[in-house]
Amino acid sequence: MPIEIAPRIDVDPGIRSGKPVIRGTRVPVDLVIGKLAGGMKPEELSTEYEITVEDVQAALSYAASVLATEEVRVVG
């Protein structure tokens, strides 16, 4: 049973081992972010993975919210 963890983003232990995915798909958020980082345009992602540009934006928003709560400690 999928659980919504952010708008358009779900987790389900039975899909991609519980990794966050675009709702209603098996497209992981980290794949979307990685493709954008590699230079792919949102419109290209939309066509390639059959998701919407709004789904791409939701993945970015989710990633930003996760990073906003991450704490980095410098040791050395």
C-alpha positions as CSV (number, residue, x, y, z in Angstrom):
1,M,0.0,0.0,0.0
2,P,1.6,3.3,-1.1
3,I,2.1,6.0,1.5
4,E,2.3,9.6,0.3
5,I,5.4,11.3,1.9
6,A,5.2,14.5,-0.2
7,P,2.9,15.8,-2.9
8,R,3.1,13.3,-5.9
9,I,5.8,11.3,-4.0
10,D,5.0,7.8,-2.5
11,V,6.8,5.0,-0.8
12,D,5.7,1.4,-0.8
13,P,7.9,-1.5,0.4
14,G,6.7,-3.5,-2.6
15,I,7.9,-1.0,-5.1
16,R,11.7,-0.3,-5.5
17,S,12.3,-1.6,-2.0
18,G,10.5,1.4,-0.5
19,K,12.5,4.1,-2.2
20,P,10.5,7.3,-2.9
21,V,8.9,7.2,-6.3
22,I,6.7,9.4,-8.4
23,R,3.1,8.5,-7.5
24,G,1.6,5.8,-9.7
25,T,4.9,4.8,-11.2
26,R,8.1,2.9,-10.5
27,V,10.2,6.0,-11.3
28,P,12.5,6.7,-8.3
29,V,13.0,10.3,-7.2
30,D,16.8,9.8,-7.1
31,L,16.7,8.8,-10.8
32,V,14.8,12.0,-11.7
33,I,17.3,14.2,-9.8
34,G,20.3,12.3,-11.2
35,K,19.0,12.8,-14.8
36,L,18.4,16.5,-14.2
37,A,22.0,16.8,-12.7
38,G,23.3,15.1,-15.9
39,G,21.7,17.7,-18.1
40,M,18.4,16.2,-19.1
41,K,15.6,18.7,-19.4
42,P,12.3,18.2,-17.5
43,E,10.4,17.9,-20.8
44,E,12.8,15.1,-21.9
45,L,12.3,13.3,-18.6
46,S,8.6,13.6,-19.0
47,T,8.7,11.9,-22.4
48,E,11.3,9.3,-21.5
49,Y,9.7,8.1,-18.3
50,E,6.0,8.9,-18.9
51,I,5.7,11.4,-16.0
52,T,4.6,15.0,-16.1
53,V,6.8,18.1,-15.7
54,E,4.9,18.7,-12.5
55,D,6.1,15.3,-11.3
56,V,9.7,16.4,-12.0
57,Q,9.1,19.6,-10.1
58,A,7.7,17.5,-7.2
59,A,10.8,15.3,-7.2
60,L,13.0,18.5,-7.0
61,S,10.8,19.9,-4.2
62,Y,11.0,16.6,-2.2
63,A,14.8,16.4,-2.6
64,A,15.2,20.0,-1.5
65,S,13.1,19.4,1.6
66,V,15.1,16.3,2.5
67,L,18.4,18.2,2.1
68,A,17.1,21.1,4.2
69,T,16.8,18.8,7.2
70,E,20.1,17.1,6.7
71,E,22.9,18.0,9.1
72,V,26.5,17.7,8.0
73,R,29.2,17.4,10.7
74,V,32.8,18.1,9.9
75,V,35.2,15.8,11.7
76,G,38.9,16.3,11.5
